[in-house]
Amino acid sequence: MKTLNDETLQRVKQFNIAYQQEYGISPSYRQIMNALHLGSLATVRRYVIALENQGILKRSELGKIVPLPNLQKGNFVLAPLIGSIVCGIPNLSEQNYEDTFALPTDIFGKGELFMLHADGNSMIEAGISPGDLLVLRKQNSAEDGEIVVALIDGETTLKRLYHKDGKIVLHPENKRMKDIVVDSCSVQGVLVSCIKKY
């Protein structure tokens, strides 16, 4: 039998708890497999049994995960970490799933959230440094002054957005850098929070 990975065991545990808190029911093995990119349902089953043996969760007679009685629905939202965003010159957009995190709604709010690593220094005067974790709400519109993920000709960048004279102004928070002015762009999400890494 293959040795179980402790980090993966914790991810399965966290996903199970977060899913129950958000939806009020337990995730299926297939949902765990897809969310955490595990190789097979049999792999998920091994991790679930390991967590059951540790007393962290229980399974029904049919092998399904039993909802934990002390969890309240709606306190957390699941947010995937899907790669990096350049805080500077736009770069080719690529989504590389890395992990899923349970974020408390009291701090980050509700909605469809996702996370990105910050890369580059064009937003340093807004307190965003390379390596920070950015929490964003997925939406396709933004108010003037909001920090957004903007898609321009298939490339993405993180900037503060303004509408001016029929143009879109993507403003860097770095006095050494110039605005990007375009006729149009696609908003992919709006910044909710920046988690500093020290």
N, C-alpha and C positions, 0 to 999 in steps of 0.2 A: 504493500500500500504506500502511496506517495505521502511524503511528509507535508503537513498543512503549513501554509505560510501565515505567520502571526499577523502581518500587516493586512493580508486579505481577510483573515478571520475578523479583525477589527472593522474592516470595511463592510463586511456582511452584517455584522452586529449593528453598526451605525445606520446602514441603509434600512434594515428591518425596523429599527426604532423610529427613524425619521419618516418612513413610509406610513407607519401606523399613526404617528402623530399628525401627519398631514391628511390622511384619508380615512382614518378610523378603522381600517381593516389591515390584515397582514398581506404582504406581497406574495405573489406566487414564486415558485422556483424559477420559472422562465423570466419573470420581471427582474429578479435578482441577477440572473445570468446576463440579461441584456444590459442592465444598468451598469454592472461592474465589469462587463466584458470578460466573463469567465468562460471556460472552454466548453462546458457541457452541463446538462442538468444533473448528471451524476456528481460532478465536482461541487455544484451548489449543495447537493444533498449531504456530501461529506462534511462541508463546513457547517451546515445547519445542525447535523447530528453532534458535531464537536461543541457547538454552542449549547445544545440541549444537555450534553454531558456536564457542561460547566454550570448548569442551572440558570443560564441567561435567558433561554426561551424554552417553550414547550411545544411539542407536536401532538396533533390529534391522532386517533387510531388509524386514520387514512394517511398520516404522514405530513399533513399540512401544518403550517406554523399557526399556533394559537395566538390571537391578539393578547397583548399584555394588558391587564386590567387597570393599571394606574396611569396609562397614557391618555392625554387629552388631544382630541383632534384639532388641527389648525394652528398649533404653536410653532411649527417649523415649516420651511419650504425647502425642497430639494433643489440644489443648484449645481449643474455640471461645470467643472473646470475644463475649458476647451482650447487651451493654448495661450498664445501671446497676442498683444496688440501693440503696434509701434506708436509711441508718443512722439511723432516726428514726421518724416516723409512717409507717405502712404506705402504700405507693402502689400504683396499679394496675399489675399485672404485665404487662410487655411484653418480648418477646425480640427484640432488634434485632441480628442477626448483623453483626459488624464485621470479624473476622479469625480466623485459626487460628494457634496457637502450638505449637511443639514444646517440651515441658517434660521435663527429665531426671528419670527415675524415681528416681534416687538421692536427689534433693532433694524431689520432690513426691509420690513414691509412685506406685502403680499404681491402676487403676480408671478409671471414666468421669469425667474432670475437665472443668470448664468455668470460665470467668473472667467477672468482672463488675467494672465501675468502682464504687468506693465513693462514695456521695453522702450528705452529711449528717454530723452530728457526735455522734450518740448513742453511738458506740463509740470515742470518742477516748481514753478511759482504758485501752482494750485495745490502743492503738497503731494504730488504724485511722482514717485521716484522709481527708477528701474528695479524690478523685482517685487514691487508691491502687488498685492492681489486686489483686483478690481471687481466689485460686485455691480452688475448691471441688470436693469429691467428690460426685457425684450419688448420693444415697441418701435413703430415706424414713423413716429413724429416726435418733435421736441419743441419746447418753448425757447425763445431767445435767452441766451446765457447759460443754458444747460450744457453739461459736458456729455458728448455723445460718441458712439462708435459710428463713423460715417464711411459708407462704401462709395468709392469714386472709381468708375471704370474698372470694376473688379478688384480694387485694392482698398484696404481699410486703414483708418487712422483714428486716433482719439484726440478730439479737439472740442473747444467751446464753440457752440453754434450760434450764429446771428443771421438774420435776414436783413439785407440792405440793398436798396435800389434795384430790386428784382433779382438780386444775386444771393448766393449762399456764401457766407464768410465763415471759414473754419479757423478759429483764432487759437494760436498756441499760447500757453501761459509760460513764456520764456522770451524776455525782451530782446534776445539775440536773434529770434526767428521771426519770419514774416507770415502774415495771414495767407491762407490758401483761399482763393476766390474762385467759385465755380458757378455755372448756371444752375446745376442741380446736383443732388446727391441722395443716396438712400440711407436713412437712419436705421441702424440695426439694433440700437439699444441706448438707454440713458443711464449715466452713472448714478448709482445709489450710494455706494460707500467705497472707501479705499482702506484696505487692511494693510497696515505697515508691517514690514519685515525688518527686524533689527539683527 
